[in-house]
Amino acid sequence: MIMKHTTLIKTMRTILAVAALMAMLAGASAQQTYNFLGSSTGSWVGYAASPVPTLGTTAPGSIVDTAAAGSSYGRLSSGYAAYFGSWRVGDAYAFHFDGVVSNATSPFRLEFSNGAATSAGLLGLQLVIVNGAASGGDLVQVNSLGGTSSVLFSGGNFGGAGGVGAAQRIQADITFTIGATTATVSGTLADSLGNLWTGPNATINLGTAPASIFAGMNVNAGGGVSGINTLNWSLTPVPEPNTAALFAGLGLAALIFGRRLRRKR
């Protein structure tokens, strides 16, 4: 009896340890992040006929409209393997940006997009930053392409009244959490004077999900960003159903062994 009791304890501990390890490994590998800094400039390709911006991927980085381009668009040549071709409830898409947006940049866009000129057009999610040349012309907005948008900041000036007509450092940590037909937008937005937006959370309607998703950016004619300390795009998917089922099975097995153990005491 003592031997069986000891064996049950060891078995239950092993199951719980394996479950904890698998959960840790799943959590560590689930999020997929692409960093602008340190990336190869050759890994960025143009959208449709647009040229890629002039890129400086060594910190402090820069993204500048290619001369006489009208606007420049770049996306990574590799898409997100963690994206399965549809909006999935619980998936989280996040932009993390810390850089200096030049004056009269209307706009600078960060995107999770299909990155291809197709009959369906451009689809995905955007963070739009406008550093206007005139007073009150600055704006930050989030978009679901083909869906709806929400303005996080408008009608004011980055850096206050003294910031009019000048380049401004903007810090943005914005997350889109996917729901059934909408996305909840949360996070923080700040300039050199402090927070511009910290909520309440915004909700936007989702457009059609693209078949694939890439990290991308766009700048208008003459626009640009410099002094980039942080720029990345991250996708954190919910666990796959088979992974969740495995965790549930391990938990159930541990529960059964626990009950057997208590009965034998």
C-alpha positions as CSV (number, residue, x, y, z in Angstrom):
1,M,0.0,0.0,0.0
2,I,2.9,2.4,0.9
3,M,4.5,1.6,-2.4
4,K,1.3,2.3,-4.4
5,H,0.7,5.5,-2.4
6,T,4.2,6.7,-3.2
7,T,3.9,5.8,-6.9
8,L,0.6,7.8,-7.2
9,I,2.3,10.8,-5.6
10,K,5.2,10.6,-8.1
11,T,2.9,10.1,-11.0
12,M,0.7,13.1,-10.1
13,R,3.8,15.3,-9.6
14,T,5.2,14.2,-13.0
15,I,1.9,15.1,-14.8
16,L,1.7,18.5,-13.1
17,A,5.3,19.2,-13.9
18,V,4.9,18.3,-17.5
19,A,1.7,20.4,-17.8
20,A,3.5,23.4,-16.2
21,L,6.5,22.9,-18.6
22,M,4.3,22.7,-21.7
23,A,2.4,25.8,-20.6
24,M,5.6,27.7,-20.1
25,L,7.0,26.6,-23.5
26,A,3.7,27.4,-25.2
27,G,3.7,30.8,-23.7
28,A,7.3,31.5,-24.6
29,S,6.8,30.5,-28.3
30,A,3.3,31.8,-28.9
31,Q,4.1,35.5,-29.4
32,Q,5.6,36.3,-32.8
33,T,7.4,39.7,-32.9
34,Y,9.2,41.4,-35.7
35,N,11.7,44.2,-34.8
36,F,12.6,47.0,-37.2
37,L,15.9,47.7,-35.5
38,G,18.4,45.1,-36.5
39,S,16.4,43.9,-39.5
40,S,18.0,43.6,-42.9
41,T,16.9,46.5,-45.2
42,G,16.7,43.8,-48.0
43,S,13.9,42.0,-46.0
44,W,11.5,45.0,-46.7
45,V,9.6,45.0,-50.0
46,G,7.3,47.5,-51.7
47,Y,3.5,47.5,-51.8
48,A,2.1,47.5,-55.3
49,A,4.1,50.0,-57.3
50,S,5.3,52.0,-54.3
51,P,9.0,52.1,-53.5
52,V,10.3,51.1,-50.1
53,P,11.2,54.0,-47.9
54,T,14.8,54.8,-47.2
55,L,15.5,52.7,-44.1
56,G,18.0,53.0,-41.3
57,T,17.7,49.9,-39.2
58,T,20.6,50.5,-36.8
59,A,19.6,52.3,-33.6
60,P,18.7,55.1,-33.6
61,G,16.7,54.1,-36.7
62,S,15.0,56.1,-39.4
63,I,12.3,55.7,-42.0
64,V,12.2,58.4,-44.7
65,D,10.1,58.8,-47.8
66,T,12.0,57.9,-50.9
67,A,12.6,61.1,-52.9
68,A,9.8,62.0,-55.3
69,A,8.0,58.9,-54.5
70,G,4.7,60.5,-53.5
71,S,4.6,58.0,-50.7
72,S,6.7,55.0,-49.7
73,Y,5.5,51.7,-48.4
74,G,7.5,48.8,-47.0
75,R,6.4,45.4,-45.6
76,L,8.5,42.5,-44.5
77,S,8.9,39.7,-47.0
78,S,8.0,37.1,-44.4
79,G,4.5,37.0,-43.0
80,Y,3.2,35.9,-39.6
81,A,3.2,32.1,-39.2
82,A,1.1,32.7,-36.1
83,Y,-1.7,34.1,-38.2
84,F,-4.1,31.5,-39.6
85,G,-6.0,33.5,-42.2
86,S,-8.8,34.8,-40.1
87,W,-9.6,37.1,-37.1
88,R,-9.6,34.8,-34.1
89,V,-11.2,35.8,-30.8
90,G,-8.5,36.5,-28.2
91,D,-5.6,37.1,-30.6
92,A,-3.7,40.3,-29.8
93,Y,-1.9,42.5,-32.3
94,A,0.4,45.2,-30.8
95,F,2.4,48.1,-32.1
96,H,5.4,49.4,-30.0
97,F,6.9,52.6,-31.2
98,D,9.3,55.2,-29.8
99,G,10.6,57.7,-32.4
100,V,10.7,61.3,-33.7
101,V,8.0,62.1,-36.3
102,S,9.1,64.9,-38.6
103,N,7.0,68.0,-39.1
104,A,4.4,67.8,-41.9
105,T,4.4,64.0,-41.8
106,S,0.8,63.3,-42.9
107,P,0.8,60.5,-42.1
108,F,3.1,57.8,-40.7
109,R,1.3,54.5,-40.7
110,L,2.2,51.2,-39.0
111,E,0.3,48.2,-40.2
112,F,-0.6,44.6,-39.9
113,S,-1.7,44.1,-43.5
114,N,-1.9,41.8,-46.4
115,G,0.8,43.8,-48.0
116,A,-0.3,43.0,-51.6
117,A,-2.3,44.8,-54.2
118,T,-5.3,42.5,-54.8
119,S,-8.8,42.9,-55.9
120,A,-9.8,42.9,-52.2
121,G,-7.5,45.9,-51.6
122,L,-5.5,46.6,-48.5
123,L,-6.8,44.8,-45.4
124,G,-5.7,44.7,-41.8
125,L,-5.0,47.0,-38.9
126,Q,-3.3,50.4,-38.7
127,L,-1.9,52.9,-36.3
128,V,-1.8,56.3,-37.9
129,I,0.3,59.2,-36.6
130,V,0.1,62.7,-38.1
131,N,2.4,65.5,-37.2
132,G,0.7,68.4,-39.0
133,A,2.4,71.6,-40.0
134,A,-0.4,73.8,-38.6
135,S,-1.5,74.4,-35.0
136,G,-4.1,71.8,-34.0
137,G,-3.3,69.6,-36.9
138,D,-1.8,66.6,-35.0
139,L,-3.6,63.3,-34.8
140,V,-3.3,59.7,-33.8
141,Q,-5.9,57.2,-35.0
142,V,-6.4,53.4,-35.2
143,N,-8.1,51.8,-38.2
144,S,-9.4,48.4,-39.2
145,L,-9.2,48.5,-42.9
146,G,-12.6,47.8,-44.4
147,G,-14.1,48.3,-40.9
148,T,-14.2,51.4,-38.7
149,S,-11.7,53.6,-36.9
150,S,-11.2,55.5,-33.6
151,V,-9.3,58.7,-32.9
152,L,-7.0,58.5,-29.9
153,F,-5.8,62.1,-30.1
154,S,-6.8,65.1,-32.3
155,G,-7.2,68.9,-32.3
156,G,-4.0,69.5,-30.4
157,N,-0.3,69.7,-30.8
158,F,2.4,67.2,-30.0
159,G,4.7,68.9,-27.6
160,G,2.2,71.6,-26.8
161,A,2.0,75.0,-28.4
162,G,5.8,75.1,-28.7
163,G,5.7,71.9,-30.7
164,V,3.9,73.5,-33.7
165,G,6.1,73.2,-36.8
166,A,8.7,70.9,-35.2
167,A,9.6,67.2,-35.2
168,Q,8.2,65.5,-32.1
169,R,9.0,62.3,-30.2
170,I,6.0,60.0,-29.9
171,Q,5.8,56.8,-27.8
172,A,3.0,54.4,-28.6
173,D,2.1,51.0,-27.2
174,I,-1.2,50.1,-28.7
175,T,-2.8,46.6,-28.7
176,F,-5.8,45.4,-30.7
177,T,-7.5,42.4,-29.0
178,I,-9.8,40.6,-31.4
179,G,-13.4,39.9,-30.5
180,A,-16.2,38.2,-32.5
181,T,-16.8,41.2,-34.9
182,T,-14.8,44.0,-33.2
183,A,-11.4,44.7,-31.8
184,T,-10.7,46.4,-28.4
185,V,-7.9,49.0,-28.6
186,S,-5.9,49.5,-25.4
187,G,-2.5,50.9,-24.4
188,T,-0.8,54.2,-24.0
189,L,0.2,57.1,-26.2
190,A,2.6,59.9,-25.1
191,D,4.7,62.8,-26.4
192,S,7.5,64.8,-24.7
193,L,5.1,66.4,-22.2
194,G,3.4,63.2,-21.1
195,N,0.4,61.0,-21.9
196,L,-1.8,61.9,-24.8
197,W,-4.1,58.9,-24.4
198,T,-4.4,56.1,-21.9
199,G,-8.0,55.0,-22.5
200,P,-10.8,54.4,-21.9
201,N,-10.4,51.5,-24.3
202,A,-11.8,52.0,-27.8
203,T,-13.8,49.5,-29.9
204,I,-13.7,49.3,-33.6
205,N,-15.5,47.1,-36.1
206,L,-13.3,44.6,-37.9
207,G,-13.1,44.5,-41.7
208,T,-12.5,41.4,-43.8
209,A,-9.6,39.4,-42.5
210,P,-6.7,39.2,-45.0
211,A,-5.5,35.8,-46.2
212,S,-2.1,36.6,-44.7
213,I,-0.6,39.3,-42.5
214,F,2.7,41.2,-42.7
215,A,4.4,43.9,-40.6
216,G,4.4,47.1,-42.7
217,M,4.8,50.9,-42.6
218,N,4.0,53.8,-44.9
219,V,5.1,57.5,-45.0
220,N,3.8,60.2,-47.2
221,A,5.7,62.4,-49.6
222,G,8.5,64.3,-47.7
223,G,7.6,62.6,-44.4
224,G,9.7,60.6,-42.2
225,V,10.7,59.3,-38.8
226,S,14.1,59.4,-37.1
227,G,15.6,58.7,-33.7
228,I,13.8,55.3,-33.5
229,N,14.6,53.6,-30.2
230,T,11.8,51.0,-30.5
231,L,9.7,49.8,-33.4
232,N,8.1,46.3,-33.4
233,W,5.0,44.5,-34.4
234,S,3.9,41.5,-32.2
235,L,1.1,39.0,-32.6
236,T,0.1,36.9,-29.6
237,P,-2.4,34.2,-30.7
238,V,-4.7,32.3,-28.4
239,P,-3.7,28.6,-28.0
240,E,-4.7,26.2,-30.7
241,P,-7.7,24.1,-29.8
242,N,-5.5,20.9,-29.6
243,T,-3.1,22.6,-27.3
244,A,-5.9,23.7,-25.0
245,A,-7.4,20.2,-25.1
246,L,-4.0,18.8,-24.1
247,F,-3.7,21.1,-21.1
248,A,-7.2,20.2,-20.1
249,G,-6.5,16.5,-20.5
250,L,-3.4,16.8,-18.3
251,G,-5.3,18.7,-15.7
252,L,-8.1,16.1,-15.7
253,A,-5.6,13.3,-15.3
254,A,-3.9,15.1,-12.4
255,L,-7.4,15.6,-10.8
256,I,-8.2,11.8,-11.1
257,F,-4.9,10.8,-9.7
258,G,-5.4,13.2,-6.8
259,R,-8.7,11.7,-6.0
260,R,-7.3,8.2,-6.1
261,L,-4.6,9.3,-3.8
262,R,-7.0,10.7,-1.3
263,R,-9.1,7.6,-1.3
264,K,-6.1,5.4,-0.5
265,R,-5.0,7.5,2.5
